[in-house]
Amino acid sequence: MMVGIAGTPGTGKTAVGDVLARRGRRVVRVAETIAPFVLAEEDGVREVDEEAWAAAFVPVDGYVEGGLAQFLPCDRLVILRCRPDVLRERLEMRGYAPAKVAENVEAEALDVVLFEALELHPPEHLLELETTARSPNETADLVEAFADGRLPPSHGIFDFSGFLAGPP
């Protein structure tokens, strides 16, 4: 079974993938598979031919972690979410350019990854998890529980739209 772990940059995908890998789970990193499909790169941001990449991706028995995992034919897909104000802090600490921070915070507030996922995946195969105050270990526990069928699917429960207006 292939389980995707997707989300906006800064939501914890890599940290959760690291935990799963330490637990002996097979984890494929999207970033390590896209090189042949990069169309352009500017300021460290890669434009990827997502359709060609997804079509060429060989399914794995394990976890696929990365910002494009929602485009793969996963058996189950976990979308990591983070409150936009906390996400902004995380991305700024990473040194993201202000425009890129704003773009990603807006994408999180607008549920962009969820909407992309719903175009390809039935709702019963999706789980959204908020990582704002949850550790990577706790999040990995929930990801594994969903993968094993011990946690039911759930999505559309986060409303971060109030963050679109900006700070008061």
Phi and psi in radians as a Rosetta constraint file:
Dihedral C 1 N 2 CA 2 C 2 CIRCULARHARMONIC -1.785 0.35
Dihedral N 2 CA 2 C 2 N 3 CIRCULARHARMONIC 2.141 0.35
Dihedral C 2 N 3 CA 3 C 3 CIRCULARHARMONIC -1.999 0.35
Dihedral N 3 CA 3 C 3 N 4 CIRCULARHARMONIC 2.120 0.35
Dihedral C 3 N 4 CA 4 C 4 CIRCULARHARMONIC -1.581 0.35
Dihedral N 4 CA 4 C 4 N 5 CIRCULARHARMONIC 2.567 0.35
Dihedral C 4 N 5 CA 5 C 5 CIRCULARHARMONIC -2.191 0.35
Dihedral N 5 CA 5 C 5 N 6 CIRCULARHARMONIC 1.881 0.35
Dihedral C 5 N 6 CA 6 C 6 CIRCULARHARMONIC -2.100 0.35
Dihedral N 6 CA 6 C 6 N 7 CIRCULARHARMONIC 3.015 0.35
Dihedral C 6 N 7 CA 7 C 7 CIRCULARHARMONIC 2.709 0.35
Dihedral N 7 CA 7 C 7 N 8 CIRCULARHARMONIC 2.911 0.35
Dihedral C 7 N 8 CA 8 C 8 CIRCULARHARMONIC -1.121 0.35
Dihedral N 8 CA 8 C 8 N 9 CIRCULARHARMONIC 2.610 0.35
Dihedral C 8 N 9 CA 9 C 9 CIRCULARHARMONIC -0.911 0.35
Dihedral N 9 CA 9 C 9 N 10 CIRCULARHARMONIC 2.376 0.35
Dihedral C 9 N 10 CA 10 C 10 CIRCULARHARMONIC 1.647 0.35
Dihedral N 10 CA 10 C 10 N 11 CIRCULARHARMONIC -0.015 0.35
Dihedral C 10 N 11 CA 11 C 11 CIRCULARHARMONIC -1.484 0.35
Dihedral N 11 CA 11 C 11 N 12 CIRCULARHARMONIC -0.208 0.35
Dihedral C 11 N 12 CA 12 C 12 CIRCULARHARMONIC 1.999 0.35
Dihedral N 12 CA 12 C 12 N 13 CIRCULARHARMONIC 0.214 0.35
Dihedral C 12 N 13 CA 13 C 13 CIRCULARHARMONIC -1.005 0.35
Dihedral N 13 CA 13 C 13 N 14 CIRCULARHARMONIC -0.875 0.35
Dihedral C 13 N 14 CA 14 C 14 CIRCULARHARMONIC -1.131 0.35
Dihedral N 14 CA 14 C 14 N 15 CIRCULARHARMONIC -0.740 0.35
Dihedral C 14 N 15 CA 15 C 15 CIRCULARHARMONIC -1.095 0.35
Dihedral N 15 CA 15 C 15 N 16 CIRCULARHARMONIC -0.724 0.35
Dihedral C 15 N 16 CA 16 C 16 CIRCULARHARMONIC -1.180 0.35
Dihedral N 16 CA 16 C 16 N 17 CIRCULARHARMONIC -0.724 0.35
Dihedral C 16 N 17 CA 17 C 17 CIRCULARHARMONIC -1.043 0.35
Dihedral N 17 CA 17 C 17 N 18 CIRCULARHARMONIC -0.685 0.35
Dihedral C 17 N 18 CA 18 C 18 CIRCULARHARMONIC -1.085 0.35
Dihedral N 18 CA 18 C 18 N 19 CIRCULARHARMONIC -0.756 0.35
Dihedral C 18 N 19 CA 19 C 19 CIRCULARHARMONIC -1.081 0.35
Dihedral N 19 CA 19 C 19 N 20 CIRCULARHARMONIC -0.830 0.35
Dihedral C 19 N 20 CA 20 C 20 CIRCULARHARMONIC -1.069 0.35
Dihedral N 20 CA 20 C 20 N 21 CIRCULARHARMONIC -0.721 0.35
Dihedral C 20 N 21 CA 21 C 21 CIRCULARHARMONIC -1.106 0.35
Dihedral N 21 CA 21 C 21 N 22 CIRCULARHARMONIC -0.727 0.35
Dihedral C 21 N 22 CA 22 C 22 CIRCULARHARMONIC -1.099 0.35
Dihedral N 22 CA 22 C 22 N 23 CIRCULARHARMONIC -0.478 0.35
Dihedral C 22 N 23 CA 23 C 23 CIRCULARHARMONIC -1.427 0.35
Dihedral N 23 CA 23 C 23 N 24 CIRCULARHARMONIC 0.029 0.35
Dihedral C 23 N 24 CA 24 C 24 CIRCULARHARMONIC 1.563 0.35
Dihedral N 24 CA 24 C 24 N 25 CIRCULARHARMONIC 0.168 0.35
Dihedral C 24 N 25 CA 25 C 25 CIRCULARHARMONIC -1.453 0.35
Dihedral N 25 CA 25 C 25 N 26 CIRCULARHARMONIC 2.588 0.35
Dihedral C 25 N 26 CA 26 C 26 CIRCULARHARMONIC -1.336 0.35
Dihedral N 26 CA 26 C 26 N 27 CIRCULARHARMONIC 2.163 0.35
Dihedral C 26 N 27 CA 27 C 27 CIRCULARHARMONIC -2.243 0.35
Dihedral N 27 CA 27 C 27 N 28 CIRCULARHARMONIC 2.098 0.35
Dihedral C 27 N 28 CA 28 C 28 CIRCULARHARMONIC -1.761 0.35
Dihedral N 28 CA 28 C 28 N 29 CIRCULARHARMONIC 2.267 0.35
Dihedral C 28 N 29 CA 29 C 29 CIRCULARHARMONIC -1.636 0.35
Dihedral N 29 CA 29 C 29 N 30 CIRCULARHARMONIC 2.126 0.35
Dihedral C 29 N 30 CA 30 C 30 CIRCULARHARMONIC -0.911 0.35
Dihedral N 30 CA 30 C 30 N 31 CIRCULARHARMONIC -0.763 0.35
Dihedral C 30 N 31 CA 31 C 31 CIRCULARHARMONIC -1.008 0.35
Dihedral N 31 CA 31 C 31 N 32 CIRCULARHARMONIC -0.453 0.35
Dihedral C 31 N 32 CA 32 C 32 CIRCULARHARMONIC -1.518 0.35
Dihedral N 32 CA 32 C 32 N 33 CIRCULARHARMONIC -0.047 0.35
Dihedral C 32 N 33 CA 33 C 33 CIRCULARHARMONIC -2.002 0.35
Dihedral N 33 CA 33 C 33 N 34 CIRCULARHARMONIC -0.120 0.35
Dihedral C 33 N 34 CA 34 C 34 CIRCULARHARMONIC -1.646 0.35
Dihedral N 34 CA 34 C 34 N 35 CIRCULARHARMONIC -0.177 0.35
Dihedral C 34 N 35 CA 35 C 35 CIRCULARHARMONIC -0.818 0.35
Dihedral N 35 CA 35 C 35 N 36 CIRCULARHARMONIC -0.823 0.35
Dihedral C 35 N 36 CA 36 C 36 CIRCULARHARMONIC -1.168 0.35
Dihedral N 36 CA 36 C 36 N 37 CIRCULARHARMONIC -0.179 0.35
Dihedral C 36 N 37 CA 37 C 37 CIRCULARHARMONIC -1.962 0.35
Dihedral N 37 CA 37 C 37 N 38 CIRCULARHARMONIC 0.165 0.35
Dihedral C 37 N 38 CA 38 C 38 CIRCULARHARMONIC -1.347 0.35
Dihedral N 38 CA 38 C 38 N 39 CIRCULARHARMONIC 2.153 0.35
Dihedral C 38 N 39 CA 39 C 39 CIRCULARHARMONIC -1.577 0.35
Dihedral N 39 CA 39 C 39 N 40 CIRCULARHARMONIC -0.593 0.35
Dihedral C 39 N 40 CA 40 C 40 CIRCULARHARMONIC -2.809 0.35
Dihedral N 40 CA 40 C 40 N 41 CIRCULARHARMONIC 2.762 0.35
Dihedral C 40 N 41 CA 41 C 41 CIRCULARHARMONIC -2.510 0.35
Dihedral N 41 CA 41 C 41 N 42 CIRCULARHARMONIC 2.271 0.35
Dihedral C 41 N 42 CA 42 C 42 CIRCULARHARMONIC -2.504 0.35
Dihedral N 42 CA 42 C 42 N 43 CIRCULARHARMONIC 2.235 0.35
Dihedral C 42 N 43 CA 43 C 43 CIRCULARHARMONIC 0.941 0.35
Dihedral N 43 CA 43 C 43 N 44 CIRCULARHARMONIC 0.690 0.35
Dihedral C 43 N 44 CA 44 C 44 CIRCULARHARMONIC 1.370 0.35
Dihedral N 44 CA 44 C 44 N 45 CIRCULARHARMONIC 0.033 0.35
Dihedral C 44 N 45 CA 45 C 45 CIRCULARHARMONIC -1.795 0.35
Dihedral N 45 CA 45 C 45 N 46 CIRCULARHARMONIC 2.170 0.35
Dihedral C 45 N 46 CA 46 C 46 CIRCULARHARMONIC -1.751 0.35
Dihedral N 46 CA 46 C 46 N 47 CIRCULARHARMONIC 2.324 0.35
Dihedral C 46 N 47 CA 47 C 47 CIRCULARHARMONIC -1.645 0.35
Dihedral N 47 CA 47 C 47 N 48 CIRCULARHARMONIC 2.148 0.35
Dihedral C 47 N 48 CA 48 C 48 CIRCULARHARMONIC -2.031 0.35
Dihedral N 48 CA 48 C 48 N 49 CIRCULARHARMONIC 2.452 0.35
Dihedral C 48 N 49 CA 49 C 49 CIRCULARHARMONIC -1.343 0.35
Dihedral N 49 CA 49 C 49 N 50 CIRCULARHARMONIC 1.560 0.35
Dihedral C 49 N 50 CA 50 C 50 CIRCULARHARMONIC -1.075 0.35
Dihedral N 50 CA 50 C 50 N 51 CIRCULARHARMONIC -0.705 0.35
Dihedral C 50 N 51 CA 51 C 51 CIRCULARHARMONIC -1.147 0.35
Dihedral N 51 CA 51 C 51 N 52 CIRCULARHARMONIC -0.795 0.35
Dihedral C 51 N 52 CA 52 C 52 CIRCULARHARMONIC -1.133 0.35
Dihedral N 52 CA 52 C 52 N 53 CIRCULARHARMONIC -0.725 0.35
Dihedral C 52 N 53 CA 53 C 53 CIRCULARHARMONIC -1.068 0.35
Dihedral N 53 CA 53 C 53 N 54 CIRCULARHARMONIC -0.850 0.35
Dihedral C 53 N 54 CA 54 C 54 CIRCULARHARMONIC -1.102 0.35
Dihedral N 54 CA 54 C 54 N 55 CIRCULARHARMONIC -0.669 0.35
Dihedral C 54 N 55 CA 55 C 55 CIRCULARHARMONIC -1.166 0.35
Dihedral N 55 CA 55 C 55 N 56 CIRCULARHARMONIC -0.581 0.35
Dihedral C 55 N 56 CA 56 C 56 CIRCULARHARMONIC -1.535 0.35
Dihedral N 56 CA 56 C 56 N 57 CIRCULARHARMONIC -0.255 0.35
Dihedral C 56 N 57 CA 57 C 57 CIRCULARHARMONIC -1.137 0.35
Dihedral N 57 CA 57 C 57 N 58 CIRCULARHARMONIC 2.235 0.35
Dihedral C 57 N 58 CA 58 C 58 CIRCULARHARMONIC -1.559 0.35
Dihedral N 58 CA 58 C 58 N 59 CIRCULARHARMONIC 2.061 0.35
Dihedral C 58 N 59 CA 59 C 59 CIRCULARHARMONIC -0.969 0.35
Dihedral N 59 CA 59 C 59 N 60 CIRCULARHARMONIC 2.597 0.35
Dihedral C 59 N 60 CA 60 C 60 CIRCULARHARMONIC -2.171 0.35
Dihedral N 60 CA 60 C 60 N 61 CIRCULARHARMONIC 2.783 0.35
Dihedral C 60 N 61 CA 61 C 61 CIRCULARHARMONIC -1.672 0.35
Dihedral N 61 CA 61 C 61 N 62 CIRCULARHARMONIC 1.711 0.35
Dihedral C 61 N 62 CA 62 C 62 CIRCULARHARMONIC 2.712 0.35
Dihedral N 62 CA 62 C 62 N 63 CIRCULARHARMONIC -2.641 0.35
Dihedral C 62 N 63 CA 63 C 63 CIRCULARHARMONIC -1.899 0.35
Dihedral N 63 CA 63 C 63 N 64 CIRCULARHARMONIC 2.478 0.35
Dihedral C 63 N 64 CA 64 C 64 CIRCULARHARMONIC -2.090 0.35
Dihedral N 64 CA 64 C 64 N 65 CIRCULARHARMONIC 2.033 0.35
Dihedral C 64 N 65 CA 65 C 65 CIRCULARHARMONIC -1.961 0.35
Dihedral N 65 CA 65 C 65 N 66 CIRCULARHARMONIC 2.225 0.35
Dihedral C 65 N 66 CA 66 C 66 CIRCULARHARMONIC 2.736 0.35
Dihedral N 66 CA 66 C 66 N 67 CIRCULARHARMONIC 2.901 0.35
Dihedral C 66 N 67 CA 67 C 67 CIRCULARHARMONIC -1.122 0.35
Dihedral N 67 CA 67 C 67 N 68 CIRCULARHARMONIC -0.195 0.35
Dihedral C 67 N 68 CA 68 C 68 CIRCULARHARMONIC -1.969 0.35
Dihedral N 68 CA 68 C 68 N 69 CIRCULARHARMONIC 0.092 0.35
Dihedral C 68 N 69 CA 69 C 69 CIRCULARHARMONIC -1.005 0.35
Dihedral N 69 CA 69 C 69 N 70 CIRCULARHARMONIC -0.451 0.35
Dihedral C 69 N 70 CA 70 C 70 CIRCULARHARMONIC -1.154 0.35
Dihedral N 70 CA 70 C 70 N 71 CIRCULARHARMONIC -0.249 0.35
Dihedral C 70 N 71 CA 71 C 71 CIRCULARHARMONIC -1.600 0.35
Dihedral N 71 CA 71 C 71 N 72 CIRCULARHARMONIC -0.042 0.35
Dihedral C 71 N 72 CA 72 C 72 CIRCULARHARMONIC -1.631 0.35
Dihedral N 72 CA 72 C 72 N 73 CIRCULARHARMONIC 2.711 0.35
Dihedral C 72 N 73 CA 73 C 73 CIRCULARHARMONIC -1.393 0.35
Dihedral N 73 CA 73 C 73 N 74 CIRCULARHARMONIC 1.151 0.35
Dihedral C 73 N 74 CA 74 C 74 CIRCULARHARMONIC -1.296 0.35
Dihedral N 74 CA 74 C 74 N 75 CIRCULARHARMONIC 2.593 0.35
Dihedral C 74 N 75 CA 75 C 75 CIRCULARHARMONIC -1.261 0.35
Dihedral N 75 CA 75 C 75 N 76 CIRCULARHARMONIC -0.594 0.35
Dihedral C 75 N 76 CA 76 C 76 CIRCULARHARMONIC -2.491 0.35
Dihedral N 76 CA 76 C 76 N 77 CIRCULARHARMONIC 2.616 0.35
Dihedral C 76 N 77 CA 77 C 77 CIRCULARHARMONIC -2.375 0.35
Dihedral N 77 CA 77 C 77 N 78 CIRCULARHARMONIC 2.230 0.35
Dihedral C 77 N 78 CA 78 C 78 CIRCULARHARMONIC -1.876 0.35
Dihedral N 78 CA 78 C 78 N 79 CIRCULARHARMONIC 2.253 0.35
Dihedral C 78 N 79 CA 79 C 79 CIRCULARHARMONIC -1.927 0.35
Dihedral N 79 CA 79 C 79 N 80 CIRCULARHARMONIC 2.050 0.35
Dihedral C 79 N 80 CA 80 C 80 CIRCULARHARMONIC -1.481 0.35
Dihedral N 80 CA 80 C 80 N 81 CIRCULARHARMONIC 2.397 0.35
Dihedral C 80 N 81 CA 81 C 81 CIRCULARHARMONIC -2.195 0.35
Dihedral N 81 CA 81 C 81 N 82 CIRCULARHARMONIC 2.695 0.35
Dihedral C 81 N 82 CA 82 C 82 CIRCULARHARMONIC -2.581 0.35
Dihedral N 82 CA 82 C 82 N 83 CIRCULARHARMONIC 2.396 0.35
Dihedral C 82 N 83 CA 83 C 83 CIRCULARHARMONIC -0.948 0.35
Dihedral N 83 CA 83 C 83 N 84 CIRCULARHARMONIC 2.284 0.35
Dihedral C 83 N 84 CA 84 C 84 CIRCULARHARMONIC -0.967 0.35
Dihedral N 84 CA 84 C 84 N 85 CIRCULARHARMONIC -0.596 0.35
Dihedral C 84 N 85 CA 85 C 85 CIRCULARHARMONIC -1.185 0.35
Dihedral N 85 CA 85 C 85 N 86 CIRCULARHARMONIC -0.652 0.35
Dihedral C 85 N 86 CA 86 C 86 CIRCULARHARMONIC -1.267 0.35
Dihedral N 86 CA 86 C 86 N 87 CIRCULARHARMONIC -0.692 0.35
Dihedral C 86 N 87 CA 87 C 87 CIRCULARHARMONIC -1.032 0.35
Dihedral N 87 CA 87 C 87 N 88 CIRCULARHARMONIC -0.740 0.35
Dihedral C 87 N 88 CA 88 C 88 CIRCULARHARMONIC -0.987 0.35
Dihedral N 88 CA 88 C 88 N 89 CIRCULARHARMONIC -0.826 0.35
Dihedral C 88 N 89 CA 89 C 89 CIRCULARHARMONIC -1.056 0.35
Dihedral N 89 CA 89 C 89 N 90 CIRCULARHARMONIC -0.770 0.35
Dihedral C 89 N 90 CA 90 C 90 CIRCULARHARMONIC -1.058 0.35
Dihedral N 90 CA 90 C 90 N 91 CIRCULARHARMONIC -0.794 0.35
Dihedral C 90 N 91 CA 91 C 91 CIRCULARHARMONIC -1.226 0.35
Dihedral N 91 CA 91 C 91 N 92 CIRCULARHARMONIC -0.651 0.35
Dihedral C 91 N 92 CA 92 C 92 CIRCULARHARMONIC -1.126 0.35
Dihedral N 92 CA 92 C 92 N 93 CIRCULARHARMONIC -0.684 0.35
Dihedral C 92 N 93 CA 93 C 93 CIRCULARHARMONIC -1.126 0.35
Dihedral N 93 CA 93 C 93 N 94 CIRCULARHARMONIC -0.484 0.35
Dihedral C 93 N 94 CA 94 C 94 CIRCULARHARMONIC -1.403 0.35
Dihedral N 94 CA 94 C 94 N 95 CIRCULARHARMONIC -0.141 0.35
Dihedral C 94 N 95 CA 95 C 95 CIRCULARHARMONIC 1.498 0.35
Dihedral N 95 CA 95 C 95 N 96 CIRCULARHARMONIC 0.349 0.35
Dihedral C 95 N 96 CA 96 C 96 CIRCULARHARMONIC -1.086 0.35
Dihedral N 96 CA 96 C 96 N 97 CIRCULARHARMONIC 2.547 0.35
Dihedral C 96 N 97 CA 97 C 97 CIRCULARHARMONIC -1.101 0.35
Dihedral N 97 CA 97 C 97 N 98 CIRCULARHARMONIC 2.548 0.35
Dihedral C 97 N 98 CA 98 C 98 CIRCULARHARMONIC -0.915 0.35
Dihedral N 98 CA 98 C 98 N 99 CIRCULARHARMONIC -0.707 0.35
Dihedral C 98 N 99 CA 99 C 99 CIRCULARHARMONIC -1.136 0.35
Dihedral N 99 CA 99 C 99 N 100 CIRCULARHARMONIC -0.664 0.35
Dihedral C 99 N 100 CA 100 C 100 CIRCULARHARMONIC -1.234 0.35
Dihedral N 100 CA 100 C 100 N 101 CIRCULARHARMONIC -0.643 0.35
Dihedral C 100 N 101 CA 101 C 101 CIRCULARHARMONIC -1.060 0.35
Dihedral N 101 CA 101 C 101 N 102 CIRCULARHARMONIC -0.873 0.35
Dihedral C 101 N 102 CA 102 C 102 CIRCULARHARMONIC -1.050 0.35
Dihedral N 102 CA 102 C 102 N 103 CIRCULARHARMONIC -0.745 0.35
Dihedral C 102 N 103 CA 103 C 103 CIRCULARHARMONIC -1.075 0.35
Dihedral N 103 CA 103 C 103 N 104 CIRCULARHARMONIC -0.784 0.35
Dihedral C 103 N 104 CA 104 C 104 CIRCULARHARMONIC -1.256 0.35
Dihedral N 104 CA 104 C 104 N 105 CIRCULARHARMONIC -0.650 0.35
Dihedral C 104 N 105 CA 105 C 105 CIRCULARHARMONIC -1.117 0.35
Dihedral N 105 CA 105 C 105 N 106 CIRCULARHARMONIC -0.730 0.35
Dihedral C 105 N 106 CA 106 C 106 CIRCULARHARMONIC -1.124 0.35
Dihedral N 106 CA 106 C 106 N 107 CIRCULARHARMONIC -0.732 0.35
Dihedral C 106 N 107 CA 107 C 107 CIRCULARHARMONIC -1.048 0.35
Dihedral N 107 CA 107 C 107 N 108 CIRCULARHARMONIC -0.701 0.35
Dihedral C 107 N 108 CA 108 C 108 CIRCULARHARMONIC -1.161 0.35
Dihedral N 108 CA 108 C 108 N 109 CIRCULARHARMONIC -0.755 0.35
Dihedral C 108 N 109 CA 109 C 109 CIRCULARHARMONIC -1.131 0.35
Dihedral N 109 CA 109 C 109 N 110 CIRCULARHARMONIC -0.501 0.35
Dihedral C 109 N 110 CA 110 C 110 CIRCULARHARMONIC -1.655 0.35
Dihedral N 110 CA 110 C 110 N 111 CIRCULARHARMONIC 0.063 0.35
Dihedral C 110 N 111 CA 111 C 111 CIRCULARHARMONIC 1.090 0.35
Dihedral N 111 CA 111 C 111 N 112 CIRCULARHARMONIC 0.596 0.35
Dihedral C 111 N 112 CA 112 C 112 CIRCULARHARMONIC -1.001 0.35
Dihedral N 112 CA 112 C 112 N 113 CIRCULARHARMONIC -0.842 0.35
Dihedral C 112 N 113 CA 113 C 113 CIRCULARHARMONIC -1.114 0.35
Dihedral N 113 CA 113 C 113 N 114 CIRCULARHARMONIC -0.697 0.35
Dihedral C 113 N 114 CA 114 C 114 CIRCULARHARMONIC -1.053 0.35
Dihedral N 114 CA 114 C 114 N 115 CIRCULARHARMONIC -0.810 0.35
Dihedral C 114 N 115 CA 115 C 115 CIRCULARHARMONIC -1.125 0.35
Dihedral N 115 CA 115 C 115 N 116 CIRCULARHARMONIC -0.676 0.35
Dihedral C 115 N 116 CA 116 C 116 CIRCULARHARMONIC -1.082 0.35
Dihedral N 116 CA 116 C 116 N 117 CIRCULARHARMONIC -0.736 0.35
Dihedral C 116 N 117 CA 117 C 117 CIRCULARHARMONIC -1.130 0.35
Dihedral N 117 CA 117 C 117 N 118 CIRCULARHARMONIC -0.727 0.35
Dihedral C 117 N 118 CA 118 C 118 CIRCULARHARMONIC -1.162 0.35
Dihedral N 118 CA 118 C 118 N 119 CIRCULARHARMONIC -0.335 0.35
Dihedral C 118 N 119 CA 119 C 119 CIRCULARHARMONIC -1.232 0.35
Dihedral N 119 CA 119 C 119 N 120 CIRCULARHARMONIC -0.440 0.35
Dihedral C 119 N 120 CA 120 C 120 CIRCULARHARMONIC -2.039 0.35
Dihedral N 120 CA 120 C 120 N 121 CIRCULARHARMONIC -0.339 0.35
Dihedral C 120 N 121 CA 121 C 121 CIRCULARHARMONIC -2.128 0.35
Dihedral N 121 CA 121 C 121 N 122 CIRCULARHARMONIC 2.407 0.35
Dihedral C 121 N 122 CA 122 C 122 CIRCULARHARMONIC -1.192 0.35
Dihedral N 122 CA 122 C 122 N 123 CIRCULARHARMONIC 2.545 0.35
Dihedral C 122 N 123 CA 123 C 123 CIRCULARHARMONIC -0.951 0.35
Dihedral N 123 CA 123 C 123 N 124 CIRCULARHARMONIC -0.551 0.35
Dihedral C 123 N 124 CA 124 C 124 CIRCULARHARMONIC -1.262 0.35
Dihedral N 124 CA 124 C 124 N 125 CIRCULARHARMONIC -0.064 0.35
Dihedral C 124 N 125 CA 125 C 125 CIRCULARHARMONIC -1.852 0.35
Dihedral N 125 CA 125 C 125 N 126 CIRCULARHARMONIC 0.118 0.35
Dihedral C 125 N 126 CA 126 C 126 CIRCULARHARMONIC -2.007 0.35
Dihedral N 126 CA 126 C 126 N 127 CIRCULARHARMONIC 2.510 0.35
Dihedral C 126 N 127 CA 127 C 127 CIRCULARHARMONIC -2.419 0.35
Dihedral N 127 CA 127 C 127 N 128 CIRCULARHARMONIC 2.232 0.35
Dihedral C 127 N 128 CA 128 C 128 CIRCULARHARMONIC -1.762 0.35
Dihedral N 128 CA 128 C 128 N 129 CIRCULARHARMONIC 2.348 0.35
Dihedral C 128 N 129 CA 129 C 129 CIRCULARHARMONIC -2.231 0.35
Dihedral N 129 CA 129 C 129 N 130 CIRCULARHARMONIC 2.271 0.35
Dihedral C 129 N 130 CA 130 C 130 CIRCULARHARMONIC -1.496 0.35
Dihedral N 130 CA 130 C 130 N 131 CIRCULARHARMONIC 2.266 0.35
Dihedral C 130 N 131 CA 131 C 131 CIRCULARHARMONIC -1.871 0.35
Dihedral N 131 CA 131 C 131 N 132 CIRCULARHARMONIC 0.053 0.35
Dihedral C 131 N 132 CA 132 C 132 CIRCULARHARMONIC -0.865 0.35
Dihedral N 132 CA 132 C 132 N 133 CIRCULARHARMONIC -0.863 0.35
Dihedral C 132 N 133 CA 133 C 133 CIRCULARHARMONIC -2.112 0.35
Dihedral N 133 CA 133 C 133 N 134 CIRCULARHARMONIC 0.349 0.35
Dihedral C 133 N 134 CA 134 C 134 CIRCULARHARMONIC -1.932 0.35
Dihedral N 134 CA 134 C 134 N 135 CIRCULARHARMONIC 2.402 0.35
Dihedral C 134 N 135 CA 135 C 135 CIRCULARHARMONIC -1.297 0.35
Dihedral N 135 CA 135 C 135 N 136 CIRCULARHARMONIC 2.788 0.35
Dihedral C 135 N 136 CA 136 C 136 CIRCULARHARMONIC -1.009 0.35
Dihedral N 136 CA 136 C 136 N 137 CIRCULARHARMONIC -0.637 0.35
Dihedral C 136 N 137 CA 137 C 137 CIRCULARHARMONIC -1.127 0.35
Dihedral N 137 CA 137 C 137 N 138 CIRCULARHARMONIC -0.783 0.35
Dihedral C 137 N 138 CA 138 C 138 CIRCULARHARMONIC -1.104 0.35
Dihedral N 138 CA 138 C 138 N 139 CIRCULARHARMONIC -0.731 0.35
Dihedral C 138 N 139 CA 139 C 139 CIRCULARHARMONIC -1.142 0.35
Dihedral N 139 CA 139 C 139 N 140 CIRCULARHARMONIC -0.749 0.35
Dihedral C 139 N 140 CA 140 C 140 CIRCULARHARMONIC -1.063 0.35
Dihedral N 140 CA 140 C 140 N 141 CIRCULARHARMONIC -0.674 0.35
Dihedral C 140 N 141 CA 141 C 141 CIRCULARHARMONIC -1.009 0.35
Dihedral N 141 CA 141 C 141 N 142 CIRCULARHARMONIC -0.774 0.35
Dihedral C 141 N 142 CA 142 C 142 CIRCULARHARMONIC -1.221 0.35
Dihedral N 142 CA 142 C 142 N 143 CIRCULARHARMONIC -0.662 0.35
Dihedral C 142 N 143 CA 143 C 143 CIRCULARHARMONIC -1.063 0.35
Dihedral N 143 CA 143 C 143 N 144 CIRCULARHARMONIC -0.804 0.35
Dihedral C 143 N 144 CA 144 C 144 CIRCULARHARMONIC -1.121 0.35
Dihedral N 144 CA 144 C 144 N 145 CIRCULARHARMONIC -0.685 0.35
Dihedral C 144 N 145 CA 145 C 145 CIRCULARHARMONIC -1.099 0.35
Dihedral N 145 CA 145 C 145 N 146 CIRCULARHARMONIC -0.687 0.35
Dihedral C 145 N 146 CA 146 C 146 CIRCULARHARMONIC -1.184 0.35
Dihedral N 146 CA 146 C 146 N 147 CIRCULARHARMONIC -0.748 0.35
Dihedral C 146 N 147 CA 147 C 147 CIRCULARHARMONIC -1.056 0.35
Dihedral N 147 CA 147 C 147 N 148 CIRCULARHARMONIC -0.624 0.35
Dihedral C 147 N 148 CA 148 C 148 CIRCULARHARMONIC -1.499 0.35
Dihedral N 148 CA 148 C 148 N 149 CIRCULARHARMONIC -0.055 0.35
Dihedral C 148 N 149 CA 149 C 149 CIRCULARHARMONIC 1.451 0.35
Dihedral N 149 CA 149 C 149 N 150 CIRCULARHARMONIC 0.206 0.35
Dihedral C 149 N 150 CA 150 C 150 CIRCULARHARMONIC -1.551 0.35
Dihedral N 150 CA 150 C 150 N 151 CIRCULARHARMONIC -0.179 0.35
Dihedral C 150 N 151 CA 151 C 151 CIRCULARHARMONIC -2.210 0.35
Dihedral N 151 CA 151 C 151 N 152 CIRCULARHARMONIC 2.205 0.35
Dihedral C 151 N 152 CA 152 C 152 CIRCULARHARMONIC -1.289 0.35
Dihedral N 152 CA 152 C 152 N 153 CIRCULARHARMONIC 2.770 0.35
Dihedral C 152 N 153 CA 153 C 153 CIRCULARHARMONIC -1.141 0.35
Dihedral N 153 CA 153 C 153 N 154 CIRCULARHARMONIC 2.676 0.35
Dihedral C 153 N 154 CA 154 C 154 CIRCULARHARMONIC -2.877 0.35
Dihedral N 154 CA 154 C 154 N 155 CIRCULARHARMONIC 2.327 0.35
Dihedral C 154 N 155 CA 155 C 155 CIRCULARHARMONIC -2.723 0.35
Dihedral N 155 CA 155 C 155 N 156 CIRCULARHARMONIC 2.876 0.35
Dihedral C 155 N 156 CA 156 C 156 CIRCULARHARMONIC 1.353 0.35
Dihedral N 156 CA 156 C 156 N 157 CIRCULARHARMONIC 0.327 0.35
Dihedral C 156 N 157 CA 157 C 157 CIRCULARHARMONIC -1.712 0.35
Dihedral N 157 CA 157 C 157 N 158 CIRCULARHARMONIC -0.153 0.35
Dihedral C 157 N 158 CA 158 C 158 CIRCULARHARMONIC -1.798 0.35
Dihedral N 158 CA 158 C 158 N 159 CIRCULARHARMONIC 2.276 0.35
Dihedral C 158 N 159 CA 159 C 159 CIRCULARHARMONIC -2.126 0.35
Dihedral N 159 CA 159 C 159 N 160 CIRCULARHARMONIC 1.701 0.35
Dihedral C 159 N 160 CA 160 C 160 CIRCULARHARMONIC -1.755 0.35
Dihedral N 160 CA 160 C 160 N 161 CIRCULARHARMONIC 0.224 0.35
Dihedral C 160 N 161 CA 161 C 161 CIRCULARHARMONIC -1.082 0.35
Dihedral N 161 CA 161 C 161 N 162 CIRCULARHARMONIC -0.425 0.35
Dihedral C 161 N 162 CA 162 C 162 CIRCULARHARMONIC -1.124 0.35
Dihedral N 162 CA 162 C 162 N 163 CIRCULARHARMONIC -0.287 0.35
Dihedral C 162 N 163 CA 163 C 163 CIRCULARHARMONIC -1.453 0.35
Dihedral N 163 CA 163 C 163 N 164 CIRCULARHARMONIC -0.120 0.35
Dihedral C 163 N 164 CA 164 C 164 CIRCULARHARMONIC -1.242 0.35
Dihedral N 164 CA 164 C 164 N 165 CIRCULARHARMONIC -0.495 0.35
Dihedral C 164 N 165 CA 165 C 165 CIRCULARHARMONIC -1.239 0.35
Dihedral N 165 CA 165 C 165 N 166 CIRCULARHARMONIC -0.300 0.35
Dihedral C 165 N 166 CA 166 C 166 CIRCULARHARMONIC 1.530 0.35
Dihedral N 166 CA 166 C 166 N 167 CIRCULARHARMONIC 3.135 0.35
Dihedral C 166 N 167 CA 167 C 167 CIRCULARHARMONIC -1.178 0.35
Dihedral N 167 CA 167 C 167 N 168 CIRCULARHARMONIC 2.594 0.35
